[in-house]
């Protein structure tokens, strides 16, 4: 069932293993991004399709499958997962927000309505590149409750911070016969700590070791300077040229005993020699 409310499109999916193609609802998707809300207890299926029907080649995303215990990415309908993660992602009676993006070789799925590196929970990169994506489809099935969907008909601008701290904007539009709203710019990371966002983004870039070294060269050099030690200021060097005083009572006692132990035998030897000399002189 399709209904239009303001700038949103509401759609209900029965428990049926058959994709509803988004273009048949009058929605045209551009720039490799879509966000939506869905309310169902399990088994949200979303397809990135190379043609116009589910019989064409597609990539399948399952959110909250297997009784809401696991989410996966597959390269065909009901195919073998190429990426999976365990967890609870859906709630019967509560709308959950998700976004999906793709480019030449990577599919990302995250929480919320705005693309941010820190919200990604599904990510898969094909080293050979992705097939062209021309349409999307969705359904709920496998003993799930009827699914309630909300798609948005405004321009969506999502920002993801790159490793160089520049901002790349994905100007994604979902258009219909109705007037769309102006683009909105959203923060690249929902987390207040930009360091965590950059770390997550680096992990999602699928960079080689050499590329990571180049990107982090300045940080590595700064760490080297912080860890470098001036030889003449080291405690080892100072101990070589100075003798630190020790005013502890135990140290003084040990020193006194050492002096007695060394001096008393020497004094006895000297006194013995003097006595022998005196006796020798007296006999003469």
ZADO-1210 file (C-alpha; in nm, 4 decimals, padded with zeros to 6 digits):
<atoms>
<atom x="00.0000" y="00.0000" z="00.0000" code="UNK" pos="1"/>
<atom x="00.1363" y="00.3429" z="-00.1021" code="UNK" pos="2"/>
<atom x="00.0472" y="00.6700" z="00.0684" code="UNK" pos="3"/>
<atom x="00.1927" y="01.0199" z="00.0412" code="UNK" pos="4"/>
<atom x="00.2205" y="01.2432" z="00.3496" code="UNK" pos="5"/>
<atom x="00.3791" y="01.5842" z="00.2958" code="UNK" pos="6"/>
<atom x="00.7256" y="01.5163" z="00.1608" code="UNK" pos="7"/>
<atom x="00.7378" y="01.1497" z="00.2683" code="UNK" pos="8"/>
<atom x="00.6325" y="00.8302" z="00.0928" code="UNK" pos="9"/>
<atom x="00.4885" y="00.5582" z="00.3164" code="UNK" pos="10"/>
<atom x="00.4705" y="00.1995" z="00.1942" code="UNK" pos="11"/>
<atom x="00.3605" y="-00.1264" z="00.3588" code="UNK" pos="12"/>
<atom x="00.5130" y="-00.4582" z="00.2533" code="UNK" pos="13"/>
<atom x="00.3425" y="-00.7912" z="00.3239" code="UNK" pos="14"/>
<atom x="00.5298" y="-01.1008" z="00.4358" code="UNK" pos="15"/>
<atom x="00.6309" y="-01.1859" z="00.0796" code="UNK" pos="16"/>
<atom x="00.9627" y="-01.2840" z="-00.0784" code="UNK" pos="17"/>
<atom x="00.9275" y="-01.0446" z="-00.3715" code="UNK" pos="18"/>
<atom x="01.1028" y="-00.7119" z="-00.4249" code="UNK" pos="19"/>
<atom x="00.9065" y="-00.3891" z="-00.4620" code="UNK" pos="20"/>
<atom x="01.0986" y="-00.1819" z="-00.7180" code="UNK" pos="21"/>
<atom x="01.1395" y="00.1781" z="-00.6047" code="UNK" pos="22"/>
<atom x="01.1053" y="00.3250" z="-00.9547" code="UNK" pos="23"/>
<atom x="00.7519" y="00.1808" z="-00.9797" code="UNK" pos="24"/>
<atom x="00.6536" y="00.4125" z="-00.6926" code="UNK" pos="25"/>
<atom x="00.7590" y="00.7177" z="-00.8915" code="UNK" pos="26"/>
<atom x="01.0870" y="00.7596" z="-00.7057" code="UNK" pos="27"/>
<atom x="01.4088" y="00.8135" z="-00.9008" code="UNK" pos="28"/>
<atom x="01.7301" y="00.7510" z="-00.7111" code="UNK" pos="29"/>
<atom x="02.0502" y="00.9316" z="-00.8099" code="UNK" pos="30"/>
<atom x="02.4065" y="00.9695" z="-00.6831" code="UNK" pos="31"/>
<atom x="02.4420" y="00.6326" z="-00.5130" code="UNK" pos="32"/>
<atom x="02.2691" y="00.7009" z="-00.1811" code="UNK" pos="33"/>
<atom x="01.9356" y="00.6315" z="-00.0109" code="UNK" pos="34"/>
<atom x="01.8012" y="00.6639" z="00.3436" code="UNK" pos="35"/>
<atom x="01.4773" y="00.5325" z="00.4912" code="UNK" pos="36"/>
<atom x="01.2862" y="00.4335" z="00.8041" code="UNK" pos="37"/>
<atom x="01.1415" y="00.0862" z="00.8536" code="UNK" pos="38"/>
<atom x="00.9275" y="-00.0686" z="01.1271" code="UNK" pos="39"/>
<atom x="00.9282" y="-00.4502" z="01.1365" code="UNK" pos="40"/>
<atom x="01.0416" y="-00.7245" z="01.3733" code="UNK" pos="41"/>
<atom x="01.2959" y="-00.8914" z="01.1385" code="UNK" pos="42"/>
<atom x="01.4204" y="-00.9649" z="00.7855" code="UNK" pos="43"/>
<atom x="01.4481" y="-00.6355" z="00.6005" code="UNK" pos="44"/>
<atom x="01.5708" y="-00.7071" z="00.2466" code="UNK" pos="45"/>
<atom x="01.7106" y="-00.4347" z="00.0219" code="UNK" pos="46"/>
<atom x="01.8467" y="-00.4892" z="-00.3299" code="UNK" pos="47"/>
<atom x="02.0816" y="-00.2807" z="-00.5444" code="UNK" pos="48"/>
<atom x="01.9747" y="-00.3888" z="-00.8924" code="UNK" pos="49"/>
<atom x="02.1602" y="-00.3615" z="-01.2239" code="UNK" pos="50"/>
<atom x="01.8334" y="-00.3564" z="-01.4210" code="UNK" pos="51"/>
<atom x="01.4645" y="-00.2907" z="-01.3607" code="UNK" pos="52"/>
<atom x="01.3461" y="-00.6169" z="-01.2014" code="UNK" pos="53"/>
<atom x="01.4675" y="-00.8575" z="-00.9363" code="UNK" pos="54"/>
<atom x="01.5485" y="-01.1064" z="-01.2127" code="UNK" pos="55"/>
<atom x="01.8426" y="-00.8853" z="-01.3117" code="UNK" pos="56"/>
<atom x="02.1784" y="-00.9067" z="-01.1365" code="UNK" pos="57"/>
<atom x="02.1683" y="-00.7521" z="-00.7921" code="UNK" pos="58"/>
<atom x="02.3438" y="-00.7086" z="-00.4589" code="UNK" pos="59"/>
<atom x="02.1268" y="-00.8021" z="-00.1613" code="UNK" pos="60"/>
<atom x="02.1406" y="-00.6411" z="00.1826" code="UNK" pos="61"/>
<atom x="01.9649" y="-00.8163" z="00.4714" code="UNK" pos="62"/>
<atom x="01.9135" y="-00.6188" z="00.7937" code="UNK" pos="63"/>
<atom x="01.7988" y="-00.8086" z="01.1026" code="UNK" pos="64"/>
<atom x="01.7717" y="-01.1455" z="00.9307" code="UNK" pos="65"/>
<atom x="01.7556" y="-01.4823" z="01.1025" code="UNK" pos="66"/>
<atom x="01.4989" y="-01.3584" z="01.3565" code="UNK" pos="67"/>
<atom x="01.6770" y="-01.0256" z="01.3972" code="UNK" pos="68"/>
<atom x="02.0130" y="-01.1781" z="01.4932" code="UNK" pos="69"/>
<atom x="02.2341" y="-01.1090" z="01.1906" code="UNK" pos="70"/>
<atom x="02.2803" y="-00.8710" z="00.8959" code="UNK" pos="71"/>
<atom x="02.4607" y="-00.9565" z="00.5701" code="UNK" pos="72"/>
<atom x="02.5586" y="-00.8420" z="00.2220" code="UNK" pos="73"/>
<atom x="02.5166" y="-01.0903" z="-00.0656" code="UNK" pos="74"/>
<atom x="02.6018" y="-01.0751" z="-00.4358" code="UNK" pos="75"/>
<atom x="02.2724" y="-01.2350" z="-00.5448" code="UNK" pos="76"/>
<atom x="01.9222" y="-01.2914" z="-00.4108" code="UNK" pos="77"/>
<atom x="01.9498" y="-01.5588" z="-00.1402" code="UNK" pos="78"/>
<atom x="02.3190" y="-01.5940" z="-00.2292" code="UNK" pos="79"/>
<atom x="02.6124" y="-01.6705" z="-00.0015" code="UNK" pos="80"/>
<atom x="02.6995" y="-01.3773" z="00.2306" code="UNK" pos="81"/>
<atom x="03.0226" y="-01.1937" z="00.1484" code="UNK" pos="82"/>
<atom x="03.0007" y="-00.9916" z="00.4704" code="UNK" pos="83"/>
<atom x="02.7990" y="-01.0491" z="00.7880" code="UNK" pos="84"/>
<atom x="02.7660" y="-00.9137" z="01.1392" code="UNK" pos="85"/>
<atom x="02.5709" y="-01.0407" z="01.4387" code="UNK" pos="86"/>
<atom x="02.3420" y="-00.8154" z="01.6382" code="UNK" pos="87"/>
<atom x="01.9888" y="-00.6830" z="01.6862" code="UNK" pos="88"/>
<atom x="01.9019" y="-00.4030" z="01.4437" code="UNK" pos="89"/>
<atom x="01.5192" y="-00.3948" z="01.4240" code="UNK" pos="90"/>
<atom x="01.2335" y="-00.3481" z="01.6710" code="UNK" pos="91"/>
<atom x="00.8698" y="-00.4399" z="01.6199" code="UNK" pos="92"/>
<atom x="00.6684" y="-00.1244" z="01.6818" code="UNK" pos="93"/>
<atom x="00.9537" y="00.1265" z="01.6466" code="UNK" pos="94"/>
<atom x="01.0793" y="00.2873" z="01.3258" code="UNK" pos="95"/>
<atom x="01.4525" y="00.2310" z="01.2735" code="UNK" pos="96"/>
<atom x="01.6580" y="00.4593" z="01.0472" code="UNK" pos="97"/>
<atom x="01.9149" y="00.3343" z="00.7957" code="UNK" pos="98"/>
<atom x="02.1151" y="00.4649" z="00.5019" code="UNK" pos="99"/>
<atom x="02.2832" y="00.2789" z="00.2149" code="UNK" pos="100"/>
<atom x="02.5529" y="00.4132" z="-00.0167" code="UNK" pos="101"/>
<atom x="02.7658" y="00.2626" z="-00.2925" code="UNK" pos="102"/>
<atom x="03.0346" y="00.3680" z="-00.5375" code="UNK" pos="103"/>
<atom x="03.2507" y="00.1943" z="-00.7975" code="UNK" pos="104"/>
<atom x="03.3617" y="-00.0846" z="-00.5632" code="UNK" pos="105"/>
<atom x="03.2132" y="-00.0488" z="-00.2112" code="UNK" pos="106"/>
<atom x="02.8731" y="-00.0861" z="-00.0422" code="UNK" pos="107"/>
<atom x="02.8166" y="00.0782" z="00.2984" code="UNK" pos="108"/>
<atom x="02.5165" y="00.0425" z="00.5307" code="UNK" pos="109"/>
<atom x="02.4782" y="00.2559" z="00.8424" code="UNK" pos="110"/>
<atom x="02.2431" y="00.3691" z="01.1172" code="UNK" pos="111"/>
<atom x="02.0540" y="00.6977" z="01.0862" code="UNK" pos="112"/>
<atom x="01.9421" y="00.9019" z="00.7865" code="UNK" pos="113"/>
<atom x="02.2752" y="01.0730" z="00.7196" code="UNK" pos="114"/>
<atom x="02.5897" y="00.9089" z="00.5862" code="UNK" pos="115"/>
<atom x="02.8663" y="00.9171" z="00.8462" code="UNK" pos="116"/>
<atom x="03.1680" y="00.6882" z="00.8744" code="UNK" pos="117"/>
<atom x="03.1095" y="00.6262" z="01.2449" code="UNK" pos="118"/>
<atom x="02.7603" y="00.4814" z="01.1886" code="UNK" pos="119"/>
<atom x="02.8582" y="00.2070" z="00.9391" code="UNK" pos="120"/>
<atom x="02.7805" y="-00.1513" z="01.0457" code="UNK" pos="121"/>
<atom x="02.7933" y="-00.3287" z="00.7073" code="UNK" pos="122"/>
<atom x="03.0701" y="-00.2685" z="00.4550" code="UNK" pos="123"/>
<atom x="03.1939" y="-00.4711" z="00.1610" code="UNK" pos="124"/>
<atom x="03.4447" y="-00.3894" z="-00.1113" code="UNK" pos="125"/>
<atom x="03.4761" y="-00.5847" z="-00.4353" code="UNK" pos="126"/>
<atom x="03.8360" y="-00.5515" z="-00.5607" code="UNK" pos="127"/>
<atom x="03.7069" y="-00.6074" z="-00.9144" code="UNK" pos="128"/>
<atom x="03.4502" y="-00.3288" z="-00.8852" code="UNK" pos="129"/>
<atom x="03.0704" y="-00.3333" z="-00.8540" code="UNK" pos="130"/>
<atom x="02.8224" y="-00.3903" z="-01.1303" code="UNK" pos="131"/>
<atom x="02.6286" y="-00.0762" z="-01.2370" code="UNK" pos="132"/>
<atom x="02.3361" y="-00.0006" z="-01.0020" code="UNK" pos="133"/>
<atom x="02.0279" y="00.1305" z="-01.1848" code="UNK" pos="134"/>
<atom x="01.7470" y="00.0553" z="-00.9403" code="UNK" pos="135"/>
<atom x="01.6674" y="-00.0563" z="-00.5872" code="UNK" pos="136"/>
<atom x="01.4078" y="-00.2857" z="-00.4361" code="UNK" pos="137"/>
<atom x="01.2842" y="-00.3849" z="-00.0905" code="UNK" pos="138"/>
<atom x="01.0665" y="-00.6393" z="00.0905" code="UNK" pos="139"/>
<atom x="01.0039" y="-00.8068" z="00.4279" code="UNK" pos="140"/>
<atom x="00.9473" y="-01.1817" z="00.4617" code="UNK" pos="141"/>
<atom x="01.0287" y="-01.5050" z="00.6472" code="UNK" pos="142"/>
<atom x="00.7793" y="-01.4847" z="00.9351" code="UNK" pos="143"/>
<atom x="00.8368" y="-01.1141" z="00.9854" code="UNK" pos="144"/>
<atom x="00.5506" y="-00.8786" z="01.0604" code="UNK" pos="145"/>
<atom x="00.4201" y="-00.6544" z="00.7822" code="UNK" pos="146"/>
<atom x="00.6841" y="-00.3930" z="00.7121" code="UNK" pos="147"/>
<atom x="00.6139" y="-00.0206" z="00.7253" code="UNK" pos="148"/>
<atom x="00.8551" y="00.1940" z="00.5227" code="UNK" pos="149"/>
<atom x="00.9117" y="00.5680" z="00.4942" code="UNK" pos="150"/>
<atom x="01.1178" y="00.7132" z="00.2092" code="UNK" pos="151"/>
<atom x="01.2001" y="01.0823" z="00.1914" code="UNK" pos="152"/>
<atom x="01.1476" y="01.3020" z="-00.1125" code="UNK" pos="153"/>
<atom x="01.3921" y="01.5780" z="-00.0256" code="UNK" pos="154"/>
<atom x="01.7413" y="01.6345" z="-00.1540" code="UNK" pos="155"/>
<atom x="01.9839" y="01.4615" z="00.0786" code="UNK" pos="156"/>
<atom x="02.3401" y="01.5847" z="00.1094" code="UNK" pos="157"/>
<atom x="02.5676" y="01.3600" z="00.3124" code="UNK" pos="158"/>
<atom x="02.9216" y="01.4424" z="00.4143" code="UNK" pos="159"/>
<atom x="03.1971" y="01.1945" z="00.4955" code="UNK" pos="160"/>
<atom x="03.5326" y="01.3240" z="00.6200" code="UNK" pos="161"/>
<atom x="03.8310" y="01.1864" z="00.4294" code="UNK" pos="162"/>
<atom x="04.1735" y="01.1074" z="00.5695" code="UNK" pos="163"/>
<atom x="04.3043" y="01.4497" z="00.4590" code="UNK" pos="164"/>
<atom x="04.0386" y="01.6280" z="00.6701" code="UNK" pos="165"/>
<atom x="03.8759" y="01.7601" z="00.3548" code="UNK" pos="166"/>
<atom x="03.4999" y="01.7070" z="00.3198" code="UNK" pos="167"/>
<atom x="03.3501" y="01.5205" z="00.0254" code="UNK" pos="168"/>
<atom x="02.9807" y="01.5777" z="-00.0354" code="UNK" pos="169"/>
<atom x="02.7590" y="01.3086" z="-00.1790" code="UNK" pos="170"/>
<atom x="02.4758" y="01.5141" z="-00.3272" code="UNK" pos="171"/>
<atom x="02.2103" y="01.2439" z="-00.3421" code="UNK" pos="172"/>
<atom x="01.8599" y="01.3122" z="-00.4584" code="UNK" pos="173"/>
<atom x="01.5395" y="01.1132" z="-00.4353" code="UNK" pos="174"/>
<atom x="01.2977" y="01.2943" z="-00.6649" code="UNK" pos="175"/>
<atom x="00.9303" y="01.2500" z="-00.7437" code="UNK" pos="176"/>
<atom x="00.6639" y="01.4451" z="-00.9239" code="UNK" pos="177"/>
<atom x="00.6449" y="01.6710" z="-00.6161" code="UNK" pos="178"/>
<atom x="00.8710" y="01.9639" z="-00.5354" code="UNK" pos="179"/>
<atom x="01.1860" y="01.8692" z="-00.3488" code="UNK" pos="180"/>
<atom x="01.3377" y="02.0654" z="-00.0625" code="UNK" pos="181"/>
<atom x="01.6786" y="02.2419" z="-00.0728" code="UNK" pos="182"/>
<atom x="01.9831" y="02.0316" z="00.0135" code="UNK" pos="183"/>
<atom x="02.0859" y="02.0054" z="00.3761" code="UNK" pos="184"/>
<atom x="02.4441" y="01.9620" z="00.4881" code="UNK" pos="185"/>
<atom x="02.4967" y="01.7186" z="00.7712" code="UNK" pos="186"/>
<atom x="02.8035" y="01.6590" z="00.9897" code="UNK" pos="187"/>
<atom x="03.0456" y="01.3913" z="00.8766" code="UNK" pos="188"/>
<atom x="03.0566" y="01.2218" z="01.2156" code="UNK" pos="189"/>
<atom x="02.7917" y="01.1985" z="01.4867" code="UNK" pos="190"/>
<atom x="03.0613" y="01.1381" z="01.7459" code="UNK" pos="191"/>
<atom x="03.2155" y="01.4508" z="01.9125" code="UNK" pos="192"/>
<atom x="03.5587" y="01.2922" z="01.8823" code="UNK" pos="193"/>
<atom x="03.6880" y="01.3611" z="01.5312" code="UNK" pos="194"/>
<atom x="03.9809" y="01.1271" z="01.5889" code="UNK" pos="195"/>
<atom x="03.7506" y="00.8252" z="01.6157" code="UNK" pos="196"/>
<atom x="03.5729" y="00.9295" z="01.2982" code="UNK" pos="197"/>
<atom x="03.8993" y="00.9577" z="01.1064" code="UNK" pos="198"/>
<atom x="04.0187" y="00.6227" z="01.2378" code="UNK" pos="199"/>
<atom x="03.6968" y="00.4507" z="01.1315" code="UNK" pos="200"/>
<atom x="03.7144" y="00.6180" z="00.7949" code="UNK" pos="201"/>
<atom x="04.0744" y="00.5043" z="00.7386" code="UNK" pos="202"/>
<atom x="03.9666" y="00.1495" z="00.8184" code="UNK" pos="203"/>
<atom x="03.6873" y="00.1756" z="00.5636" code="UNK" pos="204"/>
<atom x="03.9135" y="00.3052" z="00.2825" code="UNK" pos="205"/>
<atom x="04.0742" y="-00.0333" z="00.2092" code="UNK" pos="206"/>
<atom x="04.4149" y="00.1345" z="00.1745" code="UNK" pos="207"/>
<atom x="04.7446" y="-00.0422" z="00.1184" code="UNK" pos="208"/>
<atom x="05.0182" y="-00.0314" z="00.3820" code="UNK" pos="209"/>
<atom x="05.2183" y="00.2141" z="00.1711" code="UNK" pos="210"/>
<atom x="04.9199" y="00.4500" z="00.1311" code="UNK" pos="211"/>
<atom x="04.8537" y="00.4487" z="00.5049" code="UNK" pos="212"/>
<atom x="05.2194" y="00.5335" z="00.5742" code="UNK" pos="213"/>
<atom x="05.1988" y="00.8309" z="00.3353" code="UNK" pos="214"/>
<atom x="04.8746" y="00.9574" z="00.4923" code="UNK" pos="215"/>
<atom x="05.0135" y="00.9291" z="00.8446" code="UNK" pos="216"/>
<atom x="05.3656" y="01.0531" z="00.7674" code="UNK" pos="217"/>
<atom x="05.3232" y="01.3811" z="00.9593" code="UNK" pos="218"/>
<atom x="05.1782" y="01.2032" z="01.2629" code="UNK" pos="219"/>
<atom x="05.4566" y="00.9451" z="01.2618" code="UNK" pos="220"/>
<atom x="05.7227" y="01.2178" z="01.2441" code="UNK" pos="221"/>
<atom x="05.5609" y="01.4055" z="01.5339" code="UNK" pos="222"/>
<atom x="05.5548" y="01.0890" z="01.7440" code="UNK" pos="223"/>
<atom x="05.9231" y="01.0258" z="01.6664" code="UNK" pos="224"/>
<atom x="06.0110" y="01.3760" z="01.7912" code="UNK" pos="225"/>
<atom x="05.8088" y="01.3259" z="02.1094" code="UNK" pos="226"/>
<atom x="05.9793" y="00.9946" z="02.1801" code="UNK" pos="227"/>
<atom x="06.3342" y="01.1102" z="02.1002" code="UNK" pos="228"/>
<atom x="06.5638" y="01.1571" z="02.4064" code="UNK" pos="229"/>
<atom x="06.8559" y="01.3994" z="02.4429" code="UNK" pos="230"/>
<atom x="07.1524" y="01.1805" z="02.5371" code="UNK" pos="231"/>
<atom x="07.3098" y="01.4315" z="02.7770" code="UNK" pos="232"/>
<atom x="06.9803" y="01.4749" z="02.9634" code="UNK" pos="233"/>
<atom x="06.9338" y="01.1038" z="03.0275" code="UNK" pos="234"/>
<atom x="06.9705" y="00.9697" z="03.3815" code="UNK" pos="235"/>
<atom x="07.2237" y="00.7135" z="03.2627" code="UNK" pos="236"/>
<atom x="07.4532" y="00.9856" z="03.1302" code="UNK" pos="237"/>
<atom x="07.4145" y="01.1991" z="03.4429" code="UNK" pos="238"/>
<atom x="07.4991" y="00.9059" z="03.6707" code="UNK" pos="239"/>
<atom x="07.8250" y="00.8603" z="03.4812" code="UNK" pos="240"/>
<atom x="07.9500" y="01.2121" z="03.5583" code="UNK" pos="241"/>
<atom x="07.7999" y="01.2794" z="03.9007" code="UNK" pos="242"/>
<atom x="07.7676" y="01.1028" z="04.2307" code="UNK" pos="243"/>
<atom x="07.4404" y="01.1835" z="04.3952" code="UNK" pos="244"/>
<atom x="07.4497" y="01.2417" z="04.7778" code="UNK" pos="245"/>
<atom x="07.2557" y="01.0005" z="04.9949" code="UNK" pos="246"/>
<atom x="07.1428" y="01.1397" z="05.3323" code="UNK" pos="247"/>
<atom x="06.9510" y="00.8365" z="05.4471" code="UNK" pos="248"/>
<atom x="07.0375" y="00.7151" z="05.8029" code="UNK" pos="249"/>
<atom x="07.0848" y="00.3593" z="05.6840" code="UNK" pos="250"/>
<atom x="07.3295" y="00.4725" z="05.4170" code="UNK" pos="251"/>
<atom x="07.5326" y="00.6724" z="05.6704" code="UNK" pos="252"/>
<atom x="07.5427" y="00.3757" z="05.9105" code="UNK" pos="253"/>
<atom x="07.6615" y="00.1429" z="05.6390" code="UNK" pos="254"/>
<atom x="07.9306" y="00.3948" z="05.5440" code="UNK" pos="255"/>
<atom x="08.0501" y="00.4263" z="05.9050" code="UNK" pos="256"/>
<atom x="08.0735" y="00.0501" z="05.9459" code="UNK" pos="257"/>
<atom x="08.2685" y="00.0285" z="05.6218" code="UNK" pos="258"/>
<atom x="08.5166" y="00.2902" z="05.7469" code="UNK" pos="259"/>
<atom x="08.5634" y="00.1035" z="06.0772" code="UNK" pos="260"/>
<atom x="08.6105" y="-00.2292" z="05.9013" code="UNK" pos="261"/>
<atom x="08.8743" y="-00.0819" z="05.6736" code="UNK" pos="262"/>
<atom x="09.0566" y="00.1432" z="05.9231" code="UNK" pos="263"/>
<atom x="09.0781" y="-00.0757" z="06.2384" code="UNK" pos="264"/>
<atom x="09.2922" y="-00.3527" z="06.0805" code="UNK" pos="265"/>
<atom x="09.5148" y="-00.0899" z="05.9251" code="UNK" pos="266"/>
<atom x="09.5567" y="00.0844" z="06.2629" code="UNK" pos="267"/>
<atom x="09.6401" y="-00.2453" z="06.4359" code="UNK" pos="268"/>
<atom x="09.9067" y="-00.3205" z="06.1761" code="UNK" pos="269"/>
<atom x="10.0641" y="00.0238" z="06.2219" code="UNK" pos="270"/>
<atom x="10.0576" y="-00.0070" z="06.6017" code="UNK" pos="271"/>
<atom x="10.2144" y="-00.3540" z="06.5817" code="UNK" pos="272"/>
<atom x="10.4967" y="-00.2190" z="06.3678" code="UNK" pos="273"/>
<atom x="10.5562" y="00.0690" z="06.6105" code="UNK" pos="274"/>
<atom x="10.5657" y="-00.1724" z="06.9071" code="UNK" pos="275"/>
<atom x="10.8126" y="-00.4009" z="06.7303" code="UNK" pos="276"/>
<atom x="11.0342" y="-00.1018" z="06.6509" code="UNK" pos="277"/>
<atom x="11.0263" y="00.0145" z="07.0140" code="UNK" pos="278"/>
<atom x="11.1229" y="-00.3290" z="07.1466" code="UNK" pos="279"/>
<atom x="11.4030" y="-00.3513" z="06.8973" code="UNK" pos="280"/>
<atom x="11.5449" y="-00.0165" z="07.0058" code="UNK" pos="281"/>
<atom x="11.5180" y="-00.1076" z="07.3752" code="UNK" pos="282"/>
<atom x="11.7230" y="-00.4236" z="07.3309" code="UNK" pos="283"/>
<atom x="12.0060" y="-00.2249" z="07.1864" code="UNK" pos="284"/>
</atoms>
